């Protein structure tokens, strides 16, 4: 049996954008952002506000994190 380092495998797995999960789950993008805002393991890239652009945060959600949240929403966790 090959033991995989969980930190390495999470890097290689599919990551979803907020928009992708919104379409798959049938929720608004704002709902997806709220669900994953404080979830450990979600990649967040913060773009600071400048004189000419508003600030925003880009999120990428690893597949296993999305599955965990989905199970929790179903009451399975």
Steps between C-alpha positions, in 0.01 A plus 500: 500500500633845409451762768423842351584823676168685530672835443637380168180337380286809571731700274439264209123465535245707309426846641169671423427868469205658677325529163547130421363383835213747472390339174555142622315545829230741380584769757589863439866598495443702818368190678803297390733776624324504839514120530875487433616833647642348823551144377854369564683392185337748260751706303433873529692761305429852623538787256528826689304807402693759303419854402323381183384145584291351776645221710382140460585146602539209257415157640589151379334212680668157499266215407535323836409822687191543280403137573545555874278809498242322283484209747465746788212677325328163452540428871732206438794635703 
